[in-house]
Structure formats: C-alpha cells, structure tokens
Amino acid sequence: MSVSRRDGDLIMGLINIILFLAFQRSNGPMDARHVDVIAQMPQNIRAALSKFDLDSWVVVYAVCPVCHCTYKPRYDEGSTYPIYNEFCTNRPEPESDICGESLLCCIDDDNGHHVMKPIKLFIYHDFHDYLASLLSRADLEEAMDKSWDELMRTRDDPIPEYVEDVWEAEFLRTFEGPSLGTIFIDRQGEGRYGFTLNINFGCEHVGRLLLVDLYRWHVLIYPPSTTQLNHYAKPVIDALVESWDNGVWYSHTSLHPHGKTTHSAVIAAVMDLPAASQLTGHSNHFYCSACQCFHRSTMGRTDHTQWVMHDVAKMRRNAERWLHTSTSKEREDIFKQHGTHWSEFWRLQYWDPTRQLVVDAMHCILEGLAQQHFRFVLSLTSSSAANEPLPQKAFSHNFTKIEHNGEFPNNMTLKEVKQVDAIHGLLTMSLEGVGDNGHVVDQESFTESLLSLTRRLSSKNLWEWAIALHGRVLVHLVVKNLVVIRV
C-alpha cells in the first residue's frame, strides 16, 4: 500500500480494535474462539513480520568491552538459546597475555529468571541472507544478471574517454573470476554479484561500515575507529571468502526455482582517508593507496610520470609478516617502514588496494577539493561573507596621481589636489541599475544615479577638471557606453 511502517502500525491497531468491537456481544463476554483470534492478531508491523519470519537474519555477537574481539554464539542441538564464551580469550598483542575480560553480565528476563547476556553487542546482518532477499525479487534478479551479461557482450568495445557509470570502468571488464583463466563477468549460468564496501569515519571513535551492492544500499555494521576494526569486519569477510572460494547455492530464487550457484566479490572500497588507513591496513604517511608518494612533503606533486606504483604482492607479504610477528616492536617497525599492517581484506584473494580502493567523492571532492577551492582560493569564508562587498569601478584609467607630500604641480593648493582625486573617483564610479554586461537593467535607478553623478561632477571647477584630465578642458567621457559627461 506504499505506507510507512508507522502508518502500517496504525492500520494494524485499527484492525485489532474493529475485530474486538465486532466480536463483543451485548449480553456477555466474547466466546473462547474470538478471544483466541484476538490473542493471535499481531499488534504492529514488526510483530507481523516476526510471525512470518520475514525479518532479515541477524547474528548477535558478544564483544569484548576492552579489546573489541567479537564472539559468535553457539547453540545446543534443538535449542534456540545462544551460548557465549564467558571470558575473552584474545591476545591483543603478540607477546601479551590473554585479555580475560568478562563478556557477560547477569540480568533478569521477562519471566524474572536470571540469564547471562553479553555486556557489549555487535549485530551482524548476514550477508548470504541479504543476497537471498535480493534474489527473491524477480525485478532485482533480472536487473543484476542482465547487467553482467550486457557488460560481457560489450567488453571489447572501446572504453569511453569519460567514465560516467561504474559499468563503463575498465576494471570490471578485466576482473578475474574465481576459476583460473576466467573473468568475473562471464557468469556461465551462475549468479555473479559485485559489491562496494563503504566506510566513513566522520566522528571521533565512531565509524560506520556499509556493504553496498551495485543496485541499492544496505547497512551492515557500526564499528569503532581503531585497528580493532578487523574484529567487526571479520564476519562479512568470512561470508565473502566463502562465496568466492566455494560459491553459495541458493535452493530457490525468483527466476531459478530449482536453485542457483552464486559468487560475490567486493569490487570497490569507497572510504575517507582515516577509514582507508584503518580497514585496509595502510599508514597515513603512505597516504596514497596507488603510488609510493610518502609523507606530507610530497603532497601536491604534479609530476605524475614520476610516480611509482605500489607492488601489491609486496604489500600482501608485508601485511602477512605483520600478522605473524612475535612482538609489538616488530609490528611497529614493519608498519613504519612499509606503511602496511594486517587487514581482513587481505584474506580476499583478489584484493588489490591500488585499483579497488577508490576516492570517496563526498570527503575528497566536496569536503576536500571543493572546500579548499572556495575557502582558500576564492576566499569565500564566513568572515568574508559578512563584509560589505567592495564597489566595482565602471572602468579603469591610469590617471596621473598627484602625491600629497612635497611640492604640488602648477602651484596647486592641497584643497585643489584633493578635488582632483575626488574627480578621479567620480569618473570611475559605477552607476546604479547597470548589469554586468553593461546594459541598463533598472531604468529608474540608472536615471537617478546619472542625475546624481551629473550634479556632483558639475560642482567641480574648470581648473580642477583641466588638471584631472591632463589639461584637456573639453572632453567627452563615455562610461560603459551608456552616458556622456560633457565638461
């Protein structure tokens, strides 16, 4: 019905009221059958979705309050009650002891029973379930499959000089598939789906990780802004590794009632610089993910022919070295020297930050380059906006400037010198009602301004005019081809 969830809740509530009033009998209470119907009626949309099991599948992880290590629940056979570790077993540093922080606290449930619940939660929206929701819609499945088929058909066409759509990019045409010697867009009857991973560290100590397909947005997790982000990224990377290495079989989709195998991949990671540094394991000093430009001293370089590209294989080896070191000092040395630490992204066989880590348009262009241009190049700041704009001259002329110090020419007095300066100012003063193109846009303002200028010029004496205009007593002065002042 295209109504919001809030309006849906109102409709559900009204249906409950109508049924309740309809079942009531004037001579007594409702019978047991009607009472049972009322009891089974959902009170709101959320309750209705829950009854039909239409909500997305989420996994509630327990999170260590100290080191942020995440723990997936386990279940006893036949039980739906989650069981978690009681204490954190993570070693935050190679040489450190086990964290040992308590993960659970005791609370009372709705029935008054004491139960153990995680102190800190991380709710992960299952990736495979999300993709299943897309494949349950015929329009989305058809659009997704057709996109890859069309790209496969036109892969040998010339790449446009200006790429306006992700499907025109060269990367998708050459991205290798999970099978050796194949390209990803060659579906071979499977489902091949590409996603972008969007991360934004807009607030201190708070980040947001989104997994986005090429067709619509979907929020997955909300992690902190430290290197402990790997703990939060691990569940979705686990799913992507499984989908790439083995494929995922969906027993039924909207267009394939007998099932379909799918392979999914992260095509691009779109992040601001702090997020890119944390999640992709890159140092801020090695600020570019594509080339080896290092430190702030190299920022602004335009000699692009001299830029040296990163060796992705070397980056991966250094990240793995960082992971398997035995001390924090070794990790620190590797990070300082090579600008790389371990990231869950390196578990993806195809991960290449030099090609897949792309510019975040909002932070880099709008809040970065555009802001730099307007604030510092054009000086359009809040303080400049509060100042009165300087009047624009009607035209410029290199009048002879009479210095106010020393002897004046032609035995002029100081008063006459000031009057000459005033004449110069009047002659270059713009008129009201004139547009930037030199045409009159407001006749009334223009006429009034012209009369005022004529009166002010007429008040100057002939001798001062002669000095102001280099000794020419009779001149025709044209102001923007609009007015002739006769002296």
Buried (B, 14 or more C-beta within 10 A) or exposed (E): EEEEEEEBBBEBEEEBEEBBEEBEEEEEEBEEEBEEEEEEBBEBBBEBBEEEEEEEBEBBBBBBBBBBBBBBBEEEEEEEEBEBBEBBBBEBEBEEEEBEBEBBEEEEEEEEEEEBBBEBEBEBBBBBBBBBEBBEBEEBBEEBBEBBBEBBEEBEEEEEEEEEEBBBBEBBBEBEBBEEEEBBBBBEEBBBBBBBBBBBBBEEEEBBBBBBBBBEEBEBBEBBBEBBBBBBBBBBBBBBBBBBEEBBEBEEBBEBEEEBBBBBBBBBBBBBBBBBBBBBBBBEBBBBBEBEBEEEEBEEEEEEEEEEEBEEEEBBEBBEBBBEBEEEEBBEEBBEEBBBBBBBBBBBEBBBBBBBBBBBEEBBEEBBEEEEEEEEEEEEEEEEEEEEEEEEEBEEEEBEEBEEEEEBEEEBEEEBBBBBBBBBEBBBBBBBBBEEEEEBEEEEBBBBBBEEBEEBBEEBEEBBBBBBBEEEEEBEBEBBEBBEBEB
